[in-house]
């Protein structure tokens, strides 16, 4: 089940953030700010089974929804959790009447690049030395308005 994160989810999301993002992980305090609405454009979603097994963080700004983070518990990867989270992000973007969804992904993360490409995202730019370790970010976009682009969903 995908749903908005609650204050009770903050420790679990912060723990997954540390596992999934390593040196680039956001602190529990920053996660708490996003979940509680201190940062008004940011929304956290969680994938919940009996516990939180994945999360997504988006920023909603006018005609753009930016997928800032997505992470899945390692034991649950390749089981559809990221797919469900991404579908929820696309649905949120449509509800907000956004024109597109943007994201950045490491250029050395072949699995993520393939996952996003398979769901309709296309590369639009690169940001050298974007990550703390100097890795390049690939900027990808999913258009929600172009008639030649089929918006992907899980249904």
Secondary structure per residue as TSV (DSSP state, phi and psi in degrees):
chain	resnum	aa	ss	phi	psi
A	1	X	-	360.0	131.6
A	2	X	E	-104.0	130.5
A	3	X	E	-153.8	165.4
A	4	X	E	-62.2	142.8
A	5	X	-	-70.5	149.2
A	6	X	-	-114.1	170.4
A	7	X	G	-57.5	-35.2
A	8	X	G	-66.3	-21.0
A	9	X	G	-83.1	-12.6
A	10	X	H	-54.5	-50.3
A	11	X	H	-59.6	-39.9
A	12	X	H	-67.1	-43.0
A	13	X	H	-64.9	-44.3
A	14	X	H	-62.6	-37.7
A	15	X	H	-64.6	-44.3
A	16	X	H	-65.5	-37.1
A	17	X	H	-57.4	-45.0
A	18	X	H	-63.4	-41.2
A	19	X	H	-67.9	-44.3
A	20	X	H	-83.0	-31.5
A	21	X	H	-106.7	-10.2
A	22	X	G	55.8	-127.8
A	23	X	G	-63.4	-20.4
A	24	X	G	-93.6	9.0
A	25	X	-	-65.6	144.4
A	26	X	-	-82.3	149.7
A	27	X	-	-72.3	162.6
A	28	X	H	-60.4	-36.5
A	29	X	H	-62.5	-41.0
A	30	X	H	-68.8	-40.0
A	31	X	H	-60.8	-44.9
A	32	X	H	-58.7	-43.1
A	33	X	H	-59.7	-42.1
A	34	X	H	-67.5	-41.5
A	35	X	H	-69.0	-37.1
A	36	X	H	-83.8	-4.8
A	37	X	T	89.5	9.2
A	38	X	S	-61.5	-34.2
A	39	X	S	-102.0	100.0
A	40	X	T	-64.0	-23.0
A	41	X	T	-87.5	-10.3
A	42	X	E	-95.8	137.6
A	43	X	E	-132.4	138.4
A	44	X	E	-109.2	133.6
A	45	X	E	-115.8	148.6
A	46	X	E	-126.7	147.9
A	47	X	E	-99.0	118.9
A	48	X	E	-118.1	129.8
A	49	X	S	-107.9	-109.2
A	50	X	S	-84.1	-19.7
A	51	X	S	-140.5	175.2
A	52	X	E	-71.7	123.4
A	53	X	E	-116.7	-5.6
A	54	X	E	-167.6	164.9
A	55	X	E	-152.8	158.0
A	56	X	E	-139.6	144.3
A	57	X	E	-123.6	127.8
A	58	X	E	-127.0	154.0
A	59	X	E	-117.9	126.2
A	60	X	E	-104.5	116.6
A	61	X	E	-139.7	94.8
A	62	X	T	63.4	-120.2
A	63	X	T	-88.2	6.3
A	64	X	E	-125.9	135.3
A	65	X	E	-113.4	125.2
A	66	X	E	-106.4	122.7
A	67	X	E	-79.5	106.1
A	68	X	E	-85.7	-34.7
A	69	X	E	-149.8	147.6
A	70	X	E	-149.6	134.4
A	71	X	E	-150.4	146.3
A	72	X	E	-133.7	138.3
A	73	X	-	-51.0	131.1
A	74	X	G	-51.4	-39.9
A	75	X	G	-69.6	-15.3
A	76	X	G	-104.8	1.7
A	77	X	T	-67.1	151.5
A	78	X	T	64.3	26.5
A	79	X	T	-119.7	11.4
A	80	X	T	99.1	-4.8
A	81	X	H	-65.9	-48.3
A	82	X	H	-63.3	-37.3
A	83	X	H	-61.4	-44.7
A	84	X	H	-66.0	-40.7
A	85	X	H	-63.1	-45.0
A	86	X	H	-64.7	-39.2
A	87	X	H	-61.9	-38.5
A	88	X	H	-66.7	-36.8
A	89	X	H	-64.8	-44.8
A	90	X	H	-63.5	-40.8
A	91	X	H	-63.4	-42.2
A	92	X	H	-61.1	-43.5
A	93	X	H	-60.9	-41.6
A	94	X	H	-64.9	-42.7
A	95	X	H	-61.2	-35.2
A	96	X	T	-83.4	1.6
A	97	X	T	59.7	35.8
A	98	X	-	-74.1	151.3
A	99	X	S	-85.4	-23.1
A	100	X	E	-160.9	160.9
A	101	X	E	-116.3	130.9
A	102	X	E	-114.0	155.3
A	103	X	E	-158.2	162.9
A	104	X	E	-121.4	142.5
A	105	X	E	-141.2	145.9
A	106	X	E	-60.1	139.3
A	107	X	T	-69.3	-14.0
A	108	X	T	-98.7	8.0
A	109	X	-	-99.4	78.2
A	110	X	H	-59.5	-37.9
A	111	X	H	-61.5	-47.3
A	112	X	H	-67.3	-41.7
A	113	X	H	-59.4	-43.2
A	114	X	H	-66.4	-40.9
A	115	X	H	-59.9	-49.8
A	116	X	H	-67.4	-40.5
A	117	X	H	-61.9	-39.4
A	118	X	H	-67.1	-19.9
A	119	X	T	-100.2	9.1
A	120	X	T	104.7	-3.0
A	121	X	-	-74.0	144.7
A	122	X	E	-126.9	147.7
A	123	X	E	-70.7	132.9
A	124	X	E	-122.1	-15.9
A	125	X	E	-167.6	170.4
A	126	X	E	-132.1	145.2
A	127	X	E	-122.0	97.8
A	128	X	T	-62.2	146.4
A	129	X	T	54.3	35.5
A	130	X	-	-74.7	-38.8
A	131	X	S	-91.5	158.4
A	132	X	T	-52.2	-35.5
A	133	X	T	-87.3	6.7
A	134	X	S	92.8	-0.8
A	135	X	-	-67.1	153.5
A	136	X	-	-85.6	143.2
A	137	X	E	-99.0	137.3
A	138	X	E	-98.2	122.9
A	139	X	E	-90.0	126.1
A	140	X	E	-123.4	152.4
A	141	X	E	-134.9	140.6
A	142	X	E	-116.2	113.5
A	143	X	E	-76.2	133.8
A	144	X	S	-104.8	3.0
A	145	X	S	-122.5	-20.3
A	146	X	-	-70.7	128.0
A	147	X	T	-66.1	-21.8
A	148	X	T	-86.9	-2.2
A	149	X	S	-108.0	120.8
A	150	X	-	-84.4	118.7
A	151	X	-	-72.4	126.2
A	152	X	-	-82.4	141.4
A	153	X	-	-143.4	173.1
A	154	X	-	-87.4	-8.2
A	155	X	-	-82.5	360.0
